[in-house]
Amino acid sequence: MMSKSRYDVLGIGGPIIDQILPVSHEYMESIPGEIGGMMPVNYETLISIIQESGSKPIPVLGGSARNMINGMARLGERCAFCGKIGSDELSHFYTSSLKAKSIIPLLIHSSTPTAQVLALVTPDGQRTFRTFLGASMEMRGEDLDPAIFEHVRLVHIEGYALYNGDLVERAMSYAQKAGAKVSFDLASFEIARSFRETILSLLDQYVDIVFANELESKALTGFDEEEAAGYLGGLCEVGIVLMGPQGCWVRKGRTKVHCPAYPVQPLDTTGAGDLFASGFLHAYLQGFSIEECAHYGAIAGRAVVQVMGAEIPHEHWEDIYRQLKKQLP
């Protein structure tokens, strides 16, 4: 049945400009906070980290939910993205870039500067995030218009939005009332640790599909990857635990399977989980099996780790489409 909305998939999260910064392992040791995680910083600290690195950042459109939505748009879904953004030059760049990718911008403007995320990438491809939340931090549940959820098939929300007060629960409630599926990405182990009880409650009440990596699932459940997938799949319709090159565990109903990743030498793992979610959710909306969904996710995730940042170049997508059509191993 064709949706009456202009879009079938709605992403909710922070409109962010990613600043991809290649750094050495030695320099990472001098950066405050845990390596491999995400930590908010003020604007002055962000600039200081860039300047002291001696490297020049590569600016690209970012934000976890936006990355996922962008992947789904490239896979043929009709998509929209909602968040709060500044009224500065970066906001114009962000909005025009969404439109250029056929993503409908449902953005709320603020006088606070547009958010930026500094992605520090070491030679082995590991990424560490230092985030200036800017205007994205100001969005609350009261900013949401219930009408944007009408006739939508899927609403995807990033875990970072838990910093925005009641935004996540309000969005999930509107989505559920509108009859949309709700997918949720835990985003980071710090978030899983800090909002543990809130997340468990949201999963039980609203979420249909949850994505977590091994660190996030451990922080949330205390279990190893296989057990965590089983636990999450008991709370939600589908629970997915990603393990990078070791593949993923997926549980739906009484079925729990391990699905492989595909071999690749990563250049930058930024956006790997987001693009996995793009492929998985696109296939899920088509009614595919969880093995097929994980195959789609693995192909999209493998493609993005071979480039810097979460933006897969246009010329790479034809190869992705061909890979998606191949039979499972």
C-alpha positions in Angstrom: 0.0 0.0 0.0 1.4 3.4 -1.0 1.9 5.8 1.8 -0.1 9.0 1.7 2.9 10.9 3.1 5.6 12.4 0.9 8.0 10.0 2.8 7.9 6.5 4.2 10.9 6.7 6.5 11.5 9.5 9.1 14.8 10.0 10.9 15.1 12.0 14.1 18.4 13.1 15.5 21.0 15.8 15.5 21.8 17.7 12.3 25.5 17.6 12.5 28.5 18.5 10.4 31.2 15.8 10.8 34.8 17.0 10.8 36.9 13.9 9.9 40.4 14.3 11.4 43.1 11.7 10.8 45.4 11.4 13.9 48.1 9.2 15.2 47.7 6.8 18.1 50.2 8.9 20.1 48.1 12.0 19.7 44.9 10.1 20.7 46.6 9.3 24.1 46.7 13.1 24.8 43.0 13.6 24.2 40.8 13.6 27.4 38.1 10.9 27.5 38.0 7.2 26.5 39.3 6.2 23.2 36.6 4.7 20.9 33.8 6.6 22.6 31.9 9.8 22.4 32.3 12.8 24.7 30.6 16.3 24.5 33.0 19.2 24.4 32.6 23.0 24.1 33.4 24.8 20.9 36.7 26.1 22.2 37.9 22.6 23.0 36.8 21.3 19.6 38.9 24.0 17.9 41.9 23.3 20.2 41.9 19.6 19.4 41.9 20.3 15.7 44.6 23.0 15.8 46.9 20.9 18.0 46.6 17.8 15.8 48.5 19.4 13.0 46.0 17.9 10.5 43.2 19.5 8.5 39.6 18.1 9.0 37.4 16.9 6.2 33.9 18.4 6.6 31.0 16.1 5.6 27.3 15.9 6.4 26.9 13.8 9.6 24.6 12.8 12.4 23.9 9.1 13.2 20.2 9.2 12.2 21.0 11.3 9.1 23.7 8.8 8.0 21.1 6.0 8.2 18.5 8.0 6.4 20.9 8.9 3.7 21.7 5.2 3.1 18.0 4.4 2.9 17.4 7.2 0.4 20.2 5.8 -1.8 18.5 2.3 -1.5 15.3 3.8 -2.9 13.3 4.7 0.2 11.4 8.0 0.4 12.9 9.7 3.4 12.7 12.8 5.6 14.9 14.0 8.5 13.9 16.1 11.5 16.2 17.9 14.0 17.2 21.4 15.3 19.8 23.3 13.4 21.5 26.7 13.5 20.8 29.7 11.3 24.4 30.0 10.1 26.3 29.1 6.9 26.6 25.5 8.0 22.8 25.2 8.3 22.4 26.3 4.7 25.0 23.8 3.6 23.2 21.0 5.6 19.7 21.8 4.3 20.8 22.1 0.6 22.7 18.9 0.9 19.7 17.0 2.2 17.6 18.2 -0.7 20.3 17.3 -3.1 20.0 13.7 -1.8 16.2 13.7 -2.2 15.8 13.8 1.6 13.0 16.1 2.8 14.3 18.5 5.5 12.0 19.0 8.5 14.4 21.2 10.3 13.8 23.7 13.2 16.1 26.7 13.3 17.9 28.2 16.3 20.2 31.2 16.8 22.8 28.7 18.4 25.5 27.5 15.9 24.9 24.2 14.0 26.3 21.1 15.8 29.7 19.6 14.8 31.3 16.3 15.6 35.0 15.8 15.5 35.7 12.2 14.4 39.3 11.4 15.3 40.4 8.5 13.1 43.6 6.5 13.9 45.5 4.6 11.2 43.7 1.3 12.1 40.3 2.9 11.2 39.1 3.3 14.8 37.1 6.4 15.5 36.7 8.5 18.6 34.1 11.3 18.8 34.3 14.7 20.4 31.1 16.5 20.0 30.0 20.1 20.0 26.2 19.7 20.3 25.3 23.3 19.4 21.7 23.8 18.2 21.0 20.1 18.1 21.0 20.0 21.9 18.1 22.4 22.2 15.4 20.2 20.5 12.7 18.9 22.8 9.5 16.9 22.5 7.4 20.0 22.3 9.2 20.9 19.0 7.7 17.9 17.3 4.6 18.2 15.2 2.5 14.9 15.4 1.5 15.4 11.8 5.0 14.5 10.5 4.5 10.9 11.7 1.3 10.3 9.8 1.3 7.5 7.2 5.0 6.8 7.9 6.2 3.2 7.8 9.3 3.6 9.9 10.7 6.1 12.4 14.4 5.8 13.2 15.8 7.6 16.3 19.4 7.8 17.4 20.5 7.2 20.9 22.3 10.6 21.1 18.8 12.2 21.2 18.4 10.9 24.8 20.4 14.1 25.7 17.4 16.1 24.5 15.0 15.6 27.4 11.7 14.1 26.5 12.4 14.1 22.7 12.9 10.4 22.3 9.9 9.2 24.3 7.6 11.8 22.6 8.8 10.8 19.2 8.4 7.1 19.9 4.9 7.7 21.3 3.8 9.7 18.2 5.3 7.0 15.9 3.5 4.2 17.7 0.2 6.0 17.7 0.7 6.6 13.9 1.2 2.9 13.4 4.9 3.2 12.3 7.6 0.8 13.2 10.2 2.3 15.6 13.9 1.5 15.3 16.5 2.7 17.8 20.3 2.8 17.7 22.0 2.9 21.1 24.8 5.1 19.6 27.6 4.7 22.2 28.5 2.7 25.3 28.5 5.9 27.3 24.8 6.5 26.4 23.9 2.9 27.1 25.6 3.2 30.5 24.2 6.6 31.5 20.6 6.0 30.3 20.4 2.3 31.0 17.1 2.3 32.9 15.5 4.7 30.5 16.6 2.8 27.4 15.3 -0.5 28.8 11.9 1.0 29.5 11.8 2.6 26.0 12.7 -0.7 24.4 10.0 -2.5 26.2 7.3 0.1 25.5 8.0 1.4 22.1 10.9 0.0 20.1 10.4 -2.6 17.4 14.1 -2.9 16.1 17.1 -2.1 18.2 20.8 -1.8 17.1 23.8 -2.1 19.4 27.4 -2.9 19.0 29.3 -5.2 21.4 30.3 -2.4 23.8 26.9 -0.9 23.9 25.1 -4.1 24.4 27.5 -5.1 27.2 27.0 -1.7 28.9 23.2 -2.1 28.7 22.6 -5.7 29.5 25.8 -7.0 31.1 25.8 -10.0 28.7 28.1 -11.1 25.9 27.1 -10.5 22.3 25.0 -13.7 21.7 23.1 -13.4 25.1 22.6 -9.7 24.6 21.0 -10.2 21.2 18.7 -12.7 22.8 17.8 -10.4 25.6 17.2 -7.4 23.3 15.2 -9.5 21.0 13.0 -10.5 23.9 12.2 -6.8 24.7 11.7 -5.8 21.0 10.5 -7.4 17.8 14.2 -7.6 16.6 17.4 -7.2 18.5 20.7 -6.8 16.6 24.2 -6.8 18.1 27.0 -5.8 15.8 30.5 -7.1 16.2 32.4 -5.5 13.3 34.5 -8.1 11.3 32.9 -10.9 13.5 29.5 -10.2 12.0 26.4 -9.8 14.1 23.8 -11.7 16.2 20.2 -11.1 15.4 17.1 -12.3 17.3 13.5 -12.1 16.0 10.9 -14.0 17.9 12.3 -17.5 18.8 14.9 -17.3 16.0 18.4 -16.2 16.9 21.1 -16.4 14.2 24.7 -15.3 13.7 25.3 -13.6 10.4 28.8 -13.0 8.9 30.5 -9.8 7.9 32.4 -9.6 4.6 36.2 -9.3 4.7 37.5 -5.7 4.2 40.5 -3.6 5.2 38.9 -0.6 6.9 40.0 2.9 6.1 37.6 4.6 8.5 34.8 2.9 10.5 32.8 6.1 10.8 29.1 5.4 9.9 29.6 1.6 9.8 26.7 0.9 12.2 24.5 3.6 10.6 24.9 2.1 7.1 24.4 -1.4 8.4 21.1 -0.1 9.8 20.3 1.4 6.4 20.7 -1.9 4.6 19.0 -4.0 7.3 16.0 -1.7 7.6 15.5 -1.3 3.9 15.4 -5.1 3.6 13.2 -5.4 6.6 10.6 -3.1 5.1 10.6 -5.4 2.0 9.7 -8.3 4.2 13.0 -10.2 3.8 14.3 -12.8 6.3 16.6 -11.6 9.1 19.5 -13.4 7.3 18.8 -11.4 4.2 18.4 -8.2 6.2 21.8 -8.8 7.8 23.3 -9.4 4.3 22.0 -6.0 3.1 23.4 -4.4 6.3 26.8 -6.1 5.9 27.2 -5.0 2.3 26.3 -1.3 3.1 28.5 -1.4 6.2 31.4 -2.8 4.3 31.2 -0.1 1.6 31.3 2.8 4.0 34.4 1.7 6.0 36.4 1.9 2.7 36.0 5.7 2.5 36.7 8.5 4.9 33.5 9.6 6.7 30.0 8.3 6.4 29.3 9.4 2.9 29.7 6.7 0.2 30.6 8.3 -3.1 28.0 8.2 -5.8 30.1 6.0 -8.1 30.3 3.3 -5.5 26.6 2.7 -5.2 26.2 0.8 -8.5 28.6 -1.8 -7.1 26.7 -1.9 -3.8 23.4 -2.6 -5.7 25.1 -5.5 -7.6 26.4 -6.9 -4.3 23.0 -6.7 -2.7 21.4 -8.8 -5.4 23.8 -11.7 -4.9 22.6 -14.8 -3.1 23.7 -15.3 0.5 26.9 -17.4 0.9 
